[in-house]
Amino acid sequence: MRSINALKFIVDSNVGKLAKWLRIMGYDTRFFDGRDDSHLVAIAQAEDRVILTRDTQIMKRRVVTRGQLKAILIQSDEPELQIYQVIDTLDLDCRFRPFTICLECNQPLVEWSKGQVKELVPPYVFQTQSQFMECPACHRIYWRGTHWQAMTKKLKRFMKS
């Protein structure tokens, strides 16, 4: 088993909000929106990912019961309680590599200079921000505005659990 910080996840659609928060923390987290549990398990095995799900049938699969594949049965319907459960169960570090993964497509972000984003962000953002990250896959631009501040505050709450 690799180190905690190298963990990768596959999140079942029944706990989809976990994907966003794990990505915010910097963990490679694939979102699975298919219906075929066998496909989810196959991806988890092929890519060495921990399964996060509320599906009790996945937990009964031989590869899970024999410990060949790590899976966590998420107990709550509440997204915040779900993330607390994952952090506590795996002793995750909320400060692992925050804000380094695209929240939409799970790709590592690339730092961009202010000049590179001049035509890509609103004028106010360009004037008030100095750090920018871009997703090389979906080309979404990120900066440390009010949304970032709110997520940072929530991450600090998760750390106190």
Secondary structure, 3 states (H helix, E strand, C coil): CCCHHHCEEEEEHHHCHHHHHHHHHCCEEEEECCCCHHHHHHHHHHHCCEEEECCHHHHCCHHHHCCCCCEEECCCCCHHHHHHHHHHHHCCCCCCCCCCECCCCCCECEEECHHHHCCCCCHHHHHHCCCEEECCCCCCEEECCHHHHHHHHHHHHHHCC
